Amino acid sequence: FNTISRTIQNNYETILNYFDNRSTNASAESFNAKIKAFRAQFRGVRNVKFFLFRLSKIYA
């Protein structure tokens, strides 16, 4: 219970924010999942600049 208590104490503002504004970070989590899927599809990319360019063109 101590761990749960500390977690709630550290994050109470964001927890309450959901109840006040009904806002979540679901869109950010979805975007992160898309980036992970894209990265998994193109394993072994050597040109990081080109990878980031393609990532920005697809998801921007």
WOKABEL-V436944 format. One record per residue. N is the residue number from 1. SS is DSSP state (H for helix, E for strand, L for the rest). Layout:
N_SS, N_SS
This chain:
1_L, 2_H, 3_H, 4_H, 5_H, 6_H, 7_H, 8_H, 9_H, 10_H, 11_H, 12_H, 13_H, 14_H, 15_H, 16_H, 17_H, 18_H, 19_H, 20_H, 21_H, 22_L, 23_L, 24_L, 25_L, 26_H, 27_H, 28_H, 29_H, 30_H, 31_H, 32_H, 33_H, 34_H, 35_H, 36_H, 37_H, 38_H, 39_H, 40_H, 41_H, 42_L, 43_L, 44_L, 45_L, 46_L, 47_L, 48_H, 49_H, 50_H, 51_H, 52_H, 53_H, 54_H, 55_H, 56_H, 57_H, 58_H, 59_H, 60_L
